[in-house]
């Protein structure tokens, strides 16, 4: 079997890799008969020379490979017919900007396996960059709030020497008694909580948070789904029922909006679920949130102010709730500053890539090479032989609908 590592083509450029050079060598040693080939790239966080040093072949043409690994979406024009691809396709929510990508994948009879939906028998994801998105997203959110309050000391995440350096810089900052809400309870939220600990922000209960306790120090409340959703007809919140029938619930988040300075959105959002709050609610005088770090980056999804994705060179923009439009970052105290970087883990690409590659080898690689008795790969396969698989038939009408 030949496995190819693709050159990333999406803009802005993502420098992460699915396997670092040393891991490519490990695969060759642990899986006899498997060869990893790398497509050259001038922007990758590991140079072509670093791969060659580990005995990895670096060539432009990957046509001879059976399986192709990337990180972000692949340029439709570069897709090779009949191959098996693994990357984050961002298609399962019918993302409009990736409709052409999915259609091309179907037309070219490509087998698409999406990292985002690789799960074990319990439905728990086995691979991803969630922790790194949470760590860096929280840091950039706090940096935006610091800039608004004219507190110096934080450089851009991408300029830090590594996670240790980033956390050290966070620990040296003296913070006002900010009030912070973190949504979610998965790996992303876990990364956010790690960074809050580095900043010295104390975790409090939802009850204490809403009561205004600990008003002399910075605090945060972490909300699982049951803390900001309620059943429309008064039924007790049930997580499994919520997952199965999100449309039967409504948001109960408004009670946090008048007591919060920074919102860190770290929860997966189902398009059938209620939005966190509406534009009209953002216009209320007591809406106190002034920075939103939208790690999930669902464009015009659960948060009305997420108008577009941002990038590390220009990570922030202001949202004017009166007009519903974007304005220059930090241009008015009445605006809400938004951080919506859609490739946050690339802020620390080497460490994030090493962690991802480790889990790729441990939890996925043997399944691709030797077989998949628990159907992990099968559940994450969106297309095969020119057709959508059974679980993703709901995408059929959308992908075939004329633009």
KEKE-3310 file (N, C-alpha, C; in steps of 0.2 Angstrom, whole numbers, plus 5000, padded with zeros to 4 digits):
npx = (5004:5003:5004:4999:5004:4996:4999:4994:4981:4971:4966:4966:4983:4986:4997:4999:5002:4997:5005:5020:5038:5045:5035:5031:5042:5041:5029:5034:5042:5034:5024:5026:5028:5020:5021:5025:5023:5027:5020:5029:5030:5031:5027:5023:5024:5034:5049:5052:5065:5066:5058:5064:5076:5071:5070:5060:5051:5049:5039:5031:5020:5007:4999:5001:4998:4988:4980:4976:4981:4976:4974:4965:4951:4952:4957:4945:4949:4961:4959:4960:4954:4945:4952:4956:4952:4957:4952:4947:4932:4922:4908:4896:4887:4880:4888:4889:4900:4907:4900:4903:4915:4911:4902:4911:4919:4910:4907:4920:4921:4927:4932:4928:4933:4930:4939:4932:4921:4925:4923:4922:4913:4905:4902:4911:4923:4938:4949:4957:4959:4954:4957:4968:4962:4954:4963:4971:4960:4954:4965:4967:4954:4955:4965:4959:4950:4959:4965:4954:4953:4964:4976:4992:5003:5001:5006:5002:4995:5001:5014:5020:5032:5028:5017:5020:5026:5016:5006:5014:5015:5002:5000:5007:4999:4990:4973:4957:4941:4935:4920:4917:4910:4910:4905:4900:4907:4917:4932:4937:4931:4938:4951:4950:4947:4959:4967:4961:4964:4978:4978:4974:4961:4946:4936:4918:4902:4887:4877:4883:4889:4879:4873:4882:4893:4910:4915:4926:4936:4943:4932:4925:4911:4907:4897:4887:4877:4864:4864:4861:4850:4833:4818:4805:4792:4792:4797:4809:4826:4835:4849:4852:4840:4839:4850:4844:4833:4834:4827:4816:4819:4823:4833:4841:4850:4850:4850:4863:4868:4868:4878:4890:4907:4915:4912:4915:4914:4913:4906:4899:4888:4872:4863:4849:4847:4842:4847:4860:4858:4848:4849:4842:4841:4854:4855:4849:4849:4855:4864:4879:4890:4906:4916:4917:4923:4922:4925:4920:4916:4904:4897:4886:4878:4875:4877:4874:4883:4894:4900:4909:4924:4940:4958:4975:4983:4974:4965:4953:4937:4925:4908:4894:4880:4869:4868:4870:4881:4899:4913:4928:4940:4940:4935:4924:4917:4904:4903:4904:4918:4924:4931:4935:4943:4946:4955:4962:4971:4982:4990:4999:5007:5017:5017:5003:5001:5010:5003:4991:4995:5000:4988:4982:4989:4988:4974:4967:4975:4979:4967:4964:4974:4973:4960:4943:4935:4926:4919:4923:4929:4920:4908:4913:4914:4909:4906:4907:4911:4905:4893:4883:4885:4874:4871:4873:4864:4855:4862:4860:4850:4854:4867:4865:4857:4854:4865)
npy = (4994:5011:5027:5043:5060:5075:5091:5106:5116:5125:5142:5154:5149:5133:5126:5114:5096:5079:5068:5069:5070:5060:5051:5046:5038:5029:5022:5015:5006:4999:4994:4984:4984:4995:5011:5028:5043:5059:5074:5088:5104:5121:5128:5120:5115:5107:5104:5099:5093:5089:5078:5070:5067:5057:5047:5047:5047:5061:5068:5075:5069:5060:5050:5036:5032:5024:5028:5045:5058:5072:5089:5101:5106:5099:5106:5105:5104:5097:5085:5067:5054:5040:5037:5035:5046:5055:5068:5084:5088:5097:5096:5090:5097:5104:5114:5128:5133:5122:5114:5112:5105:5092:5088:5086:5076:5065:5064:5060:5047:5045:5039:5046:5049:5056:5065:5071:5064:5051:5039:5030:5014:5020:5032:5042:5053:5049:5055:5071:5089:5095:5099:5108:5118:5123:5127:5137:5145:5150:5158:5168:5174:5179:5188:5197:5203:5209:5218:5227:5232:5238:5232:5227:5214:5202:5193:5188:5172:5164:5168:5164:5154:5141:5130:5130:5142:5151:5148:5153:5166:5169:5167:5177:5189:5202:5202:5210:5209:5199:5192:5176:5165:5148:5138:5120:5104:5095:5090:5102:5112:5107:5110:5124:5126:5122:5133:5144:5141:5143:5157:5160:5161:5158:5144:5143:5139:5137:5143:5151:5160:5166:5173:5182:5180:5180:5193:5200:5195:5187:5176:5160:5151:5135:5128:5114:5106:5105:5116:5127:5125:5122:5112:5115:5112:5111:5099:5088:5091:5081:5073:5064:5064:5077:5077:5069:5075:5090:5101:5102:5109:5125:5140:5144:5153:5167:5172:5173:5183:5197:5197:5194:5196:5190:5178:5161:5151:5134:5123:5110:5113:5109:5112:5111:5114:5126:5143:5152:5165:5179:5192:5203:5201:5204:5217:5222:5233:5228:5218:5212:5206:5208:5203:5189:5173:5163:5148:5136:5142:5142:5149:5162:5154:5148:5159:5176:5185:5179:5182:5178:5168:5171:5174:5171:5182:5193:5192:5197:5205:5219:5218:5227:5228:5236:5238:5226:5223:5220:5229:5238:5231:5234:5247:5253:5256:5252:5241:5223:5213:5200:5184:5172:5162:5149:5139:5136:5127:5127:5138:5133:5124:5113:5106:5103:5095:5084:5078:5075:5066:5056:5051:5047:5037:5028:5026:5025:5021:5007:5002:5006:4999:4986:4981:4984:4980:4986:4995:5008:5016:5014:5021:5034:5036:5046:5046:5034:5025:5034:5037:5044:5037:5027:5034:5047:5051:5061:5072:5072:5079:5092:5093:5090:5100:5113:5127)
npz = (5000:4996:5003:5002:5006:5005:4997:5005:4999:5001:5004:5017:5018:5026:5037:5043:5045:5041:5046:5054:5049:5057:5061:5048:5046:5056:5053:5041:5047:5057:5049:5038:5020:5018:5011:5013:5004:5000:4995:4988:4997:4999:5011:5022:5039:5042:5033:5016:5016:5029:5028:5019:5026:5034:5026:5018:5002:4992:4981:4966:4959:4964:4959:4960:4972:4984:4995:5000:5011:5018:5026:5027:5016:4999:4984:4971:4958:4959:4963:4962:4952:4957:4969:4987:4999:5014:5024:5031:5026:5028:5024:5029:5035:5025:5019:5010:5003:5000:4992:4978:4979:4985:4975:4964:4970:4970:4956:4952:4957:4970:4985:5000:5016:5031:5043:5053:5057:5061:5072:5088:5094:5103:5099:5100:5095:5087:5083:5079:5080:5091:5105:5102:5095:5105:5114:5107:5102:5114:5119:5109:5110:5123:5120:5112:5120:5129:5121:5118:5131:5132:5138:5138:5132:5126:5113:5096:5093:5084:5084:5095:5103:5106:5114:5128:5129:5125:5136:5146:5144:5145:5159:5165:5164:5171:5176:5174:5183:5174:5166:5160:5148:5143:5130:5128:5131:5126:5118:5113:5121:5133:5129:5130:5143:5149:5144:5151:5164:5163:5161:5174:5177:5186:5188:5190:5197:5187:5194:5204:5195:5188:5199:5201:5210:5217:5212:5212:5205:5190:5182:5175:5168:5163:5151:5148:5135:5142:5150:5143:5135:5133:5134:5122:5127:5140:5145:5154:5152:5141:5135:5125:5119:5114:5105:5096:5092:5090:5086:5094:5105:5113:5115:5130:5133:5135:5148:5151:5144:5149:5158:5155:5148:5139:5127:5123:5111:5110:5107:5097:5084:5079:5064:5065:5077:5090:5088:5097:5102:5095:5082:5086:5100:5102:5101:5112:5126:5138:5134:5136:5131:5124:5117:5106:5104:5092:5091:5084:5072:5063:5050:5050:5058:5074:5080:5077:5073:5067:5053:5044:5041:5049:5049:5054:5052:5052:5064:5070:5068:5069:5074:5071:5080:5078:5064:5059:5052:5047:5054:5056:5066:5083:5082:5088:5104:5106:5097:5094:5096:5085:5085:5073:5068:5057:5056:5068:5075:5067:5072:5081:5073:5073:5085:5086:5074:5077:5088:5082:5072:5079:5085:5073:5068:5079:5081:5069:5057:5057:5054:5041:5035:5039:5041:5047:5059:5068:5061:5060:5050:5040:5045:5044:5031:5018:5004:4991:4977:4968:4974:4987:5004:5014:5027:5023:5014:5015:5010:4997:4989:4991:4986:4972:4968:4957:4956)
capx = (5000:5006:5000:5002:5003:4995:5001:4988:4980:4966:4969:4973:4987:4987:5004:4999:5003:4993:5010:5026:5043:5047:5030:5032:5047:5038:5025:5038:5045:5029:5019:5030:5025:5017:5026:5022:5026:5025:5020:5032:5027:5035:5024:5022:5028:5040:5051:5053:5071:5065:5055:5069:5080:5069:5070:5053:5051:5046:5038:5025:5015:5005:4995:5002:4996:4981:4976:4979:4980:4977:4971:4959:4948:4956:4955:4942:4953:4967:4956:4962:4948:4945:4956:4953:4955:4955:4953:4942:4929:4917:4902:4891:4882:4878:4892:4888:4906:4910:4896:4907:4920:4907:4900:4917:4921:4905:4909:4926:4921:4932:4930:4929:4933:4931:4942:4928:4916:4928:4920:4921:4907:4901:4901:4916:4928:4945:4955:4955:4963:4949:4961:4972:4958:4952:4969:4972:4955:4953:4970:4965:4948:4957:4969:4955:4947:4964:4966:4949:4954:4971:4980:4997:5007:4999:5007:4998:4996:5006:5020:5022:5037:5025:5012:5023:5027:5009:5004:5018:5013:4995:5000:5010:4994:4985:4967:4952:4936:4931:4916:4918:4906:4912:4900:4903:4910:4921:4939:4938:4930:4944:4957:4948:4948:4967:4970:4958:4969:4984:4977:4972:4953:4944:4930:4913:4896:4883:4873:4887:4890:4873:4872:4887:4898:4917:4915:4932:4941:4940:4929:4921:4907:4907:4890:4886:4870:4858:4864:4858:4844:4827:4813:4799:4785:4793:4800:4816:4832:4838:4854:4851:4834:4842:4854:4840:4827:4836:4822:4811:4822:4825:4839:4840:4856:4849:4851:4870:4870:4869:4882:4896:4911:4918:4909:4920:4909:4917:4901:4896:4881:4868:4859:4842:4846:4841:4853:4862:4854:4846:4852:4837:4843:4861:4853:4846:4854:4859:4868:4885:4896:4909:4920:4915:4928:4918:4930:4917:4916:4898:4896:4879:4875:4872:4879:4873:4889:4899:4898:4914:4930:4945:4964:4979:4986:4969:4960:4947:4933:4920:4901:4889:4873:4864:4867:4871:4887:4906:4917:4935:4941:4941:4933:4919:4915:4898:4903:4906:4923:4923:4937:4932:4949:4944:4961:4965:4977:4988:4993:5005:5006:5021:5014:4996:5002:5013:4998:4986:4998:5000:4981:4980:4992:4985:4967:4965:4980:4979:4960:4965:4979:4972:4953:4939:4929:4920:4916:4925:4930:4913:4904:4915:4914:4903:4905:4910:4909:4901:4887:4883:4884:4868:4871:4874:4860:4852:4865:4859:4846:4858:4873:4863:4853:4858:4867)
capy = (5000:5017:5032:5050:5066:5080:5098:5109:5121:5130:5148:5155:5142:5129:5123:5108:5090:5073:5064:5072:5066:5054:5046:5042:5033:5024:5018:5011:5001:4995:4991:4982:4984:5001:5016:5035:5047:5066:5079:5094:5110:5127:5131:5115:5117:5103:5105:5093:5091:5085:5071:5066:5065:5051:5042:5048:5050:5067:5068:5079:5065:5055:5045:5029:5031:5021:5032:5051:5061:5080:5092:5105:5104:5098:5109:5101:5103:5093:5078:5061:5050:5033:5037:5036:5053:5057:5075:5088:5090:5102:5095:5086:5102:5107:5121:5131:5134:5116:5110:5110:5099:5086:5086:5083:5069:5060:5063:5056:5041:5045:5037:5051:5047:5063:5064:5074:5059:5045:5038:5023:5011:5024:5038:5047:5055:5045:5059:5078:5094:5099:5102:5113:5123:5126:5131:5143:5150:5154:5163:5173:5177:5183:5193:5202:5206:5213:5224:5231:5235:5242:5228:5225:5209:5196:5193:5183:5164:5161:5171:5161:5148:5134:5130:5132:5149:5154:5148:5157:5173:5170:5167:5184:5194:5203:5203:5213:5204:5198:5186:5173:5159:5143:5132:5114:5099:5090:5091:5109:5115:5105:5115:5131:5126:5122:5140:5148:5139:5146:5164:5161:5163:5153:5141:5144:5135:5142:5147:5157:5165:5170:5177:5188:5179:5181:5198:5204:5191:5184:5169:5158:5146:5131:5126:5109:5108:5106:5123:5133:5123:5119:5109:5119:5111:5110:5092:5089:5091:5074:5074:5059:5066:5083:5075:5066:5080:5096:5106:5102:5113:5132:5142:5147:5157:5174:5174:5174:5189:5203:5196:5191:5200:5186:5171:5157:5146:5128:5117:5108:5116:5106:5117:5110:5116:5133:5148:5154:5171:5182:5198:5207:5201:5207:5224:5225:5238:5225:5213:5215:5203:5212:5199:5182:5169:5158:5142:5132:5145:5141:5155:5163:5148:5149:5166:5180:5190:5176:5183:5175:5166:5175:5171:5173:5189:5198:5187:5200:5211:5221:5217:5232:5225:5240:5237:5219:5222:5220:5235:5237:5228:5238:5253:5257:5252:5249:5235:5217:5210:5193:5180:5167:5159:5143:5134:5138:5123:5129:5143:5129:5118:5107:5102:5100:5090:5078:5075:5072:5060:5050:5048:5044:5030:5023:5024:5024:5019:5000:5000:5007:4994:4979:4980:4988:4976:4990:4999:5015:5019:5014:5026:5040:5037:5050:5044:5028:5023:5039:5038:5045:5031:5027:5039:5054:5052:5068:5077:5071:5084:5098:5093:5089:5105:5118:5133)
capz = (5000:4996:5006:5000:5010:5000:4998:5006:4994:5003:5006:5018:5019:5032:5037:5047:5041:5045:5049:5054:5046:5061:5060:5042:5046:5061:5049:5037:5052:5060:5044:5032:5014:5017:5010:5013:4999:5002:4989:4990:4999:5002:5017:5027:5045:5041:5026:5012:5018:5035:5026:5015:5031:5037:5021:5014:4996:4991:4973:4964:4957:4969:4956:4961:4979:4986:5000:5001:5017:5019:5032:5025:5009:4993:4978:4967:4951:4960:4965:4957:4951:4960:4975:4993:5002:5021:5026:5034:5020:5030:5019:5031:5037:5018:5019:5003:4999:4998:4987:4972:4981:4986:4968:4961:4973:4967:4949:4951:4960:4975:4992:5005:5023:5034:5050:5058:5059:5063:5079:5090:5094:5108:5095:5103:5090:5089:5080:5078:5083:5095:5110:5100:5093:5111:5118:5104:5102:5120:5119:5104:5113:5128:5117:5109:5126:5132:5117:5120:5138:5132:5142:5133:5135:5123:5106:5092:5095:5079:5085:5101:5102:5107:5119:5134:5128:5125:5142:5151:5143:5148:5166:5167:5163:5177:5172:5178:5185:5168:5166:5153:5147:5138:5129:5126:5136:5123:5118:5111:5128:5137:5128:5132:5151:5150:5144:5156:5170:5162:5163:5181:5177:5190:5186:5195:5195:5184:5199:5206:5189:5187:5205:5202:5215:5215:5207:5212:5201:5183:5182:5169:5168:5157:5150:5143:5132:5146:5153:5139:5130:5137:5130:5121:5130:5147:5147:5157:5146:5140:5131:5119:5115:5111:5099:5091:5091:5092:5084:5100:5110:5112:5118:5137:5134:5136:5155:5152:5140:5152:5164:5152:5144:5133:5125:5119:5108:5109:5106:5091:5083:5073:5060:5067:5084:5091:5088:5104:5102:5089:5081:5090:5107:5103:5101:5118:5130:5143:5131:5138:5128:5119:5112:5104:5101:5089:5089:5079:5066:5059:5047:5050:5061:5080:5082:5071:5072:5063:5046:5039:5044:5049:5049:5060:5050:5054:5067:5072:5065:5074:5072:5073:5081:5075:5057:5057:5047:5049:5054:5057:5073:5089:5080:5092:5110:5105:5093:5097:5092:5084:5082:5070:5064:5055:5056:5074:5077:5063:5076:5084:5068:5074:5091:5084:5069:5080:5092:5077:5068:5084:5085:5067:5068:5085:5081:5062:5052:5056:5051:5034:5032:5040:5042:5051:5062:5072:5056:5061:5043:5036:5048:5042:5024:5015:4997:4988:4970:4964:4977:4994:5008:5017:5032:5021:5008:5016:5006:4989:4986:4991:4981:4965:4966:4953:4959)
cpx = (5004:5001:5003:5000:5002:4998:4994:4987:4975:4969:4964:4977:4987:4994:5004:5000:4999:4998:5016:5032:5044:5042:5029:5037:5045:5033:5028:5040:5040:5024:5023:5026:5021:5022:5022:5026:5023:5025:5024:5028:5031:5033:5022:5027:5034:5043:5052:5060:5070:5062:5060:5074:5078:5068:5063:5054:5047:5045:5031:5019:5013:5000:4995:5000:4989:4977:4980:4976:4981:4974:4965:4957:4953:4953:4952:4946:4959:4965:4958:4956:4950:4949:4952:4956:4952:4957:4947:4938:4924:4911:4896:4885:4879:4882:4892:4895:4910:4906:4899:4912:4916:4905:4905:4919:4916:4906:4915:4927:4926:4928:4932:4928:4935:4933:4936:4923:4919:4927:4921:4914:4902:4899:4906:4921:4935:4951:4952:4960:4959:4953:4965:4968:4955:4957:4970:4967:4953:4959:4969:4959:4950:4962:4965:4952:4953:4965:4960:4950:4961:4976:4985:5000:5006:5001:5002:5000:5002:5013:5024:5027:5034:5020:5014:5024:5021:5006:5008:5016:5006:4995:5003:5005:4990:4978:4962:4947:4932:4926:4916:4913:4909:4907:4903:4906:4915:4928:4941:4937:4936:4950:4956:4949:4955:4969:4967:4962:4975:4984:4975:4965:4950:4937:4925:4907:4892:4879:4876:4888:4884:4871:4877:4892:4905:4918:4921:4938:4939:4938:4926:4917:4907:4900:4890:4879:4864:4858:4861:4853:4839:4822:4807:4793:4786:4795:4807:4821:4834:4843:4853:4845:4835:4846:4849:4835:4829:4831:4816:4813:4823:4830:4837:4847:4856:4851:4859:4872:4872:4874:4889:4900:4914:4914:4914:4915:4913:4912:4899:4889:4878:4863:4852:4841:4845:4848:4854:4858:4853:4849:4848:4839:4850:4860:4851:4852:4858:4863:4875:4891:4899:4915:4917:4920:4924:4923:4927:4916:4910:4896:4888:4875:4872:4873:4878:4879:4895:4898:4903:4920:4935:4952:4969:4982:4981:4964:4954:4944:4928:4913:4897:4882:4868:4862:4867:4877:4894:4909:4924:4936:4943:4940:4928:4918:4909:4897:4905:4912:4923:4930:4934:4937:4946:4949:4965:4971:4983:4992:5000:5005:5011:5018:5007:4997:5005:5007:4993:4989:4998:4993:4979:4983:4989:4978:4964:4969:4979:4972:4960:4969:4976:4965:4950:4933:4924:4917:4917:4926:4924:4909:4906:4916:4908:4901:4909:4907:4904:4894:4888:4882:4877:4867:4871:4869:4856:4855:4864:4855:4850:4863:4871:4858:4857:4860:4863)
cpy = (5006:5023:5039:5055:5072:5087:5102:5115:5126:5136:5151:5149:5139:5125:5116:5102:5084:5069:5068:5067:5059:5049:5043:5037:5027:5019:5013:5005:4997:4992:4989:4981:4991:5007:5023:5039:5054:5070:5085:5100:5115:5130:5126:5117:5112:5103:5099:5090:5086:5078:5067:5063:5058:5046:5042:5050:5056:5068:5072:5075:5059:5050:5038:5027:5028:5025:5039:5055:5068:5082:5095:5102:5104:5102:5104:5099:5098:5086:5073:5056:5043:5032:5037:5042:5053:5064:5078:5091:5096:5102:5093:5091:5106:5114:5123:5131:5128:5111:5107:5104:5093:5083:5083:5077:5064:5059:5059:5050:5040:5043:5042:5049:5054:5062:5066:5069:5052:5044:5031:5020:5015:5031:5044:5047:5052:5050:5066:5083:5098:5103:5108:5119:5127:5130:5138:5148:5154:5159:5169:5177:5182:5189:5199:5206:5211:5219:5229:5235:5238:5239:5225:5218:5202:5197:5188:5176:5162:5163:5168:5155:5141:5135:5132:5139:5153:5154:5152:5164:5174:5171:5174:5190:5195:5205:5206:5207:5202:5192:5183:5166:5155:5138:5126:5110:5094:5092:5098:5113:5113:5109:5122:5131:5126:5129:5145:5147:5143:5154:5165:5163:5157:5150:5141:5140:5140:5146:5153:5162:5169:5175:5182:5186:5180:5187:5202:5200:5189:5177:5167:5152:5142:5127:5120:5110:5109:5113:5128:5131:5120:5117:5114:5118:5109:5103:5093:5088:5084:5074:5070:5061:5073:5082:5072:5070:5087:5102:5106:5106:5121:5134:5145:5151:5164:5176:5175:5181:5195:5203:5194:5196:5196:5179:5167:5151:5140:5122:5116:5110:5112:5111:5116:5112:5123:5137:5150:5160:5174:5189:5203:5207:5204:5215:5227:5228:5234:5219:5216:5212:5207:5209:5192:5178:5163:5152:5138:5135:5143:5148:5156:5157:5150:5156:5171:5184:5186:5176:5179:5172:5171:5171:5174:5180:5194:5193:5190:5204:5213:5220:5223:5229:5229:5239:5230:5218:5223:5227:5233:5235:5234:5246:5257:5252:5249:5242:5229:5214:5202:5190:5174:5163:5152:5137:5135:5133:5124:5135:5140:5123:5112:5103:5099:5094:5083:5074:5072:5066:5054:5047:5044:5037:5025:5021:5023:5020:5011:4998:5001:5001:4987:4977:4984:4985:4980:4995:5007:5019:5019:5020:5033:5041:5040:5048:5038:5026:5027:5040:5040:5039:5033:5033:5046:5055:5058:5073:5077:5077:5091:5098:5092:5095:5110:5124:5139)
cpz = (5000:4998:5004:5004:5005:5002:5000:5001:4996:5006:5012:5020:5026:5032:5041:5042:5045:5048:5048:5051:5050:5061:5054:5042:5051:5057:5045:5041:5055:5055:5038:5026:5013:5016:5010:5009:5001:4996:4992:4992:5001:5008:5022:5033:5046:5034:5022:5014:5024:5033:5023:5020:5034:5032:5017:5007:4995:4983:4972:4963:4962:4966:4958:4968:4980:4990:5000:5007:5016:5026:5030:5018:5004:4987:4973:4960:4952:4962:4960:4957:4954:4966:4981:4997:5010:5022:5029:5028:5022:5025:5023:5034:5030:5018:5011:4999:4997:4994:4981:4973:4982:4979:4964:4963:4971:4960:4948:4954:4966:4982:4997:5012:5027:5041:5055:5061:5060:5071:5081:5091:5099:5105:5097:5097:5092:5086:5079:5081:5088:5101:5108:5098:5099:5114:5114:5103:5108:5121:5115:5107:5118:5126:5115:5115:5129:5128:5118:5126:5138:5137:5137:5136:5131:5115:5102:5093:5090:5080:5091:5099:5102:5112:5126:5134:5129:5132:5147:5150:5146:5156:5169:5167:5169:5174:5177:5180:5179:5169:5159:5153:5141:5137:5127:5132:5133:5123:5117:5118:5133:5136:5130:5140:5153:5150:5149:5163:5169:5163:5170:5182:5181:5188:5192:5193:5191:5188:5202:5201:5188:5193:5206:5207:5212:5210:5207:5208:5195:5184:5176:5171:5162:5157:5145:5140:5136:5150:5149:5133:5135:5132:5129:5125:5137:5149:5149:5151:5146:5134:5124:5115:5111:5105:5094:5088:5093:5091:5089:5105:5108:5117:5125:5139:5136:5143:5156:5149:5143:5158:5161:5147:5138:5133:5121:5117:5106:5108:5099:5090:5077:5070:5062:5074:5085:5090:5096:5106:5096:5088:5085:5097:5107:5103:5107:5122:5135:5140:5132:5135:5123:5115:5112:5101:5099:5086:5083:5073:5061:5056:5047:5053:5068:5083:5076:5069:5068:5056:5041:5044:5044:5049:5053:5058:5052:5057:5069:5068:5070:5070:5075:5074:5078:5068:5055:5052:5051:5049:5056:5065:5078:5087:5084:5099:5110:5101:5097:5093:5091:5082:5079:5065:5063:5055:5062:5076:5073:5067:5079:5080:5070:5079:5089:5079:5072:5084:5087:5074:5073:5085:5079:5066:5073:5083:5074:5057:5051:5053:5044:5031:5033:5041:5047:5054:5065:5067:5057:5055:5040:5039:5045:5035:5021:5008:4995:4981:4967:4968:4984:4998:5011:5022:5029:5015:5009:5012:4999:4986:4985:4986:4974:4963:4962:4957:4957)
residu = (UNK:UNK:UNK:UNK:UNK:UNK:UNK:UNK:UNK:UNK:UNK:UNK:UNK:UNK:UNK:UNK:UNK:UNK:UNK:UNK:UNK:UNK:UNK:UNK:UNK:UNK:UNK:UNK:UNK:UNK:UNK:UNK:UNK:UNK:UNK:UNK:UNK:UNK:UNK:UNK:UNK:UNK:UNK:UNK:UNK:UNK:UNK:UNK:UNK:UNK:UNK:UNK:UNK:UNK:UNK:UNK:UNK:UNK:UNK:UNK:UNK:UNK:UNK:UNK:UNK:UNK:UNK:UNK:UNK:UNK:UNK:UNK:UNK:UNK:UNK:UNK:UNK:UNK:UNK:UNK:UNK:UNK:UNK:UNK:UNK:UNK:UNK:UNK:UNK:UNK:UNK:UNK:UNK:UNK:UNK:UNK:UNK:UNK:UNK:UNK:UNK:UNK:UNK:UNK:UNK:UNK:UNK:UNK:UNK:UNK:UNK:UNK:UNK:UNK:UNK:UNK:UNK:UNK:UNK:UNK:UNK:UNK:UNK:UNK:UNK:UNK:UNK:UNK:UNK:UNK:UNK:UNK:UNK:UNK:UNK:UNK:UNK:UNK:UNK:UNK:UNK:UNK:UNK:UNK:UNK:UNK:UNK:UNK:UNK:UNK:UNK:UNK:UNK:UNK:UNK:UNK:UNK:UNK:UNK:UNK:UNK:UNK:UNK:UNK:UNK:UNK:UNK:UNK:UNK:UNK:UNK:UNK:UNK:UNK:UNK:UNK:UNK:UNK:UNK:UNK:UNK:UNK:UNK:UNK:UNK:UNK:UNK:UNK:UNK:UNK:UNK:UNK:UNK:UNK:UNK:UNK:UNK:UNK:UNK:UNK:UNK:UNK:UNK:UNK:UNK:UNK:UNK:UNK:UNK:UNK:UNK:UNK:UNK:UNK:UNK:UNK:UNK:UNK:UNK:UNK:UNK:UNK:UNK:UNK:UNK:UNK:UNK:UNK:UNK:UNK:UNK:UNK:UNK:UNK:UNK:UNK:UNK:UNK:UNK:UNK:UNK:UNK:UNK:UNK:UNK:UNK:UNK:UNK:UNK:UNK:UNK:UNK:UNK:UNK:UNK:UNK:UNK:UNK:UNK:UNK:UNK:UNK:UNK:UNK:UNK:UNK:UNK:UNK:UNK:UNK:UNK:UNK:UNK:UNK:UNK:UNK:UNK:UNK:UNK:UNK:UNK:UNK:UNK:UNK:UNK:UNK:UNK:UNK:UNK:UNK:UNK:UNK:UNK:UNK:UNK:UNK:UNK:UNK:UNK:UNK:UNK:UNK:UNK:UNK:UNK:UNK:UNK:UNK:UNK:UNK:UNK:UNK:UNK:UNK:UNK:UNK:UNK:UNK:UNK:UNK:UNK:UNK:UNK:UNK:UNK:UNK:UNK:UNK:UNK:UNK:UNK:UNK:UNK:UNK:UNK:UNK:UNK:UNK:UNK:UNK:UNK:UNK:UNK:UNK:UNK:UNK:UNK:UNK:UNK:UNK:UNK:UNK:UNK:UNK:UNK:UNK:UNK:UNK:UNK:UNK:UNK:UNK:UNK:UNK:UNK:UNK:UNK:UNK:UNK:UNK:UNK:UNK:UNK:UNK:UNK:UNK:UNK:UNK:UNK:UNK:UNK:UNK:UNK:UNK:UNK:UNK:UNK:UNK:UNK:UNK:UNK:UNK:UNK:UNK:UNK:UNK:UNK:UNK:UNK:UNK:UNK:UNK:UNK)
# end
